[in-house]
């Protein structure tokens, strides 16, 4: 091989090595809040990369993550939507003792989920630190 061919090849190898070394791995998604309710059973998980709403035996829908707003009462209000025609999904979490009504388990927050004309009430297992502060 001639030196003319080796120089560009060496540069390509070096560029490939250096860009690979600069790549950063994406951090694992973090679960921020989990809410669930009974009668009917439902669950909603807010992660740093998505929001997943599930109704037992009916459906499970993934929405894009959007950070919460905080209302005047200090409640966290998450709003997210999948597509233009899909109904808005809203989760409101308030700090305060909550019982699921089916077990002796207590939760640090209450949760209300609305999607379209439907509303589900339940408890939140993880409450953002800023909740309850006005």
C-alpha positions as CSV (number, residue, x, y, z in Angstrom):
1,X,0.0,0.0,0.0
2,X,1.1,3.5,-0.7
3,X,1.5,6.2,2.0
4,X,-1.3,8.2,0.3
5,X,-3.8,5.5,1.1
6,X,-2.5,4.9,4.6
7,X,-2.9,8.5,5.8
8,X,-6.6,8.8,5.1
9,X,-7.2,5.3,6.6
10,X,-5.3,6.2,9.7
11,X,-7.3,9.4,10.1
12,X,-10.6,7.5,9.8
13,X,-9.5,5.0,12.4
14,X,-8.5,7.8,14.8
15,X,-11.7,9.6,14.2
16,X,-13.7,6.5,14.9
17,X,-11.8,5.8,18.1
18,X,-12.1,9.3,19.4
19,X,-15.9,9.6,18.7
20,X,-16.5,6.3,20.3
21,X,-14.7,7.4,23.4
22,X,-16.8,10.6,23.6
23,X,-20.1,8.8,23.5
24,X,-22.1,9.0,26.7
25,X,-24.4,6.2,27.7
26,X,-27.9,7.3,28.4
27,X,-28.7,7.0,32.1
28,X,-31.3,4.4,33.0
29,X,-34.8,5.9,33.3
30,X,-35.8,6.7,36.9
31,X,-39.2,6.0,38.3
32,X,-40.5,9.3,39.7
33,X,-44.0,8.5,40.8
34,X,-46.2,5.5,40.9
35,X,-50.0,5.8,41.4
36,X,-52.5,3.0,41.7
37,X,-56.1,2.4,42.5
38,X,-58.7,-0.3,43.0
39,X,-62.3,-0.8,41.8
40,X,-61.4,-0.9,38.9
41,X,-57.7,-1.8,39.2
42,X,-55.4,0.7,37.5
43,X,-51.8,1.8,37.7
44,X,-49.8,4.8,36.4
45,X,-46.0,4.9,36.4
46,X,-44.2,8.2,35.8
47,X,-40.6,7.7,34.7
48,X,-38.0,10.1,33.5
49,X,-38.6,8.8,29.9
50,X,-42.3,8.0,29.8
51,X,-45.6,7.8,31.5
52,X,-47.4,4.4,31.4
53,X,-51.1,4.0,32.3
54,X,-52.5,0.5,32.7
55,X,-56.0,-0.8,33.5
56,X,-55.9,-4.4,34.6
57,X,-57.1,-6.7,31.8
58,X,-58.1,-3.8,29.6
59,X,-55.2,-1.8,28.2
60,X,-51.8,-0.3,28.8
61,X,-50.8,3.0,27.1
62,X,-47.4,4.7,27.0
63,X,-47.3,8.5,26.8
64,X,-44.3,10.9,26.5
65,X,-42.9,12.3,29.8
66,X,-43.7,15.9,30.6
67,X,-42.5,17.4,33.9
68,X,-45.2,18.4,36.4
69,X,-46.6,21.8,37.1
70,X,-47.5,22.7,40.6
71,X,-50.9,24.3,41.4
72,X,-51.5,26.9,44.1
73,X,-52.2,24.1,46.6
74,X,-48.8,22.5,46.0
75,X,-50.1,19.5,44.1
76,X,-48.1,18.0,41.3
77,X,-50.0,18.1,38.0
78,X,-48.7,15.9,35.2
79,X,-50.2,16.4,31.7
80,X,-49.3,14.4,28.7
81,X,-50.8,13.4,25.3
82,X,-49.8,10.8,22.7
83,X,-51.3,12.1,19.4
84,X,-53.4,15.0,18.3
85,X,-56.7,13.1,18.5
86,X,-55.9,11.2,21.7
87,X,-57.4,12.5,24.9
88,X,-55.1,14.3,27.4
89,X,-53.9,12.2,30.3
90,X,-53.7,14.1,33.6
91,X,-52.3,13.0,36.9
92,X,-52.8,15.1,40.1
93,X,-50.8,14.1,43.2
94,X,-51.4,15.6,46.6
95,X,-49.4,15.0,49.7
96,X,-51.3,13.3,52.5
97,X,-52.1,9.9,54.0
98,X,-54.0,7.6,51.6
99,X,-55.5,4.2,51.8
100,X,-56.3,2.0,48.8
101,X,-59.5,0.7,50.6
102,X,-58.6,-2.9,50.0
103,X,-55.5,-3.4,52.3
104,X,-53.9,-2.0,55.4
105,X,-51.2,-0.4,53.3
106,X,-50.9,3.4,53.6
107,X,-49.4,5.7,51.0
108,X,-47.8,9.2,51.3
109,X,-50.1,10.8,48.6
110,X,-53.4,10.6,46.9
111,X,-53.8,10.5,43.1
112,X,-56.5,11.5,40.6
113,X,-56.1,10.4,36.9
114,X,-58.3,11.7,34.1
115,X,-58.3,10.6,30.5
116,X,-61.0,12.1,28.3
117,X,-64.2,11.8,30.2
118,X,-63.0,9.1,32.6
119,X,-61.6,9.6,36.1
120,X,-59.8,7.2,38.4
121,X,-58.9,7.9,42.1
122,X,-56.2,6.2,44.1
123,X,-53.0,6.6,46.0
124,X,-49.4,7.6,45.1
125,X,-46.5,5.6,46.4
126,X,-43.8,8.2,45.6
127,X,-44.4,11.9,46.0
128,X,-42.1,14.5,44.6
129,X,-40.2,16.4,47.3
130,X,-41.6,19.8,46.4
131,X,-45.1,18.6,46.9
132,X,-47.1,20.4,49.5
133,X,-45.0,23.5,49.6
134,X,-46.7,26.7,48.6
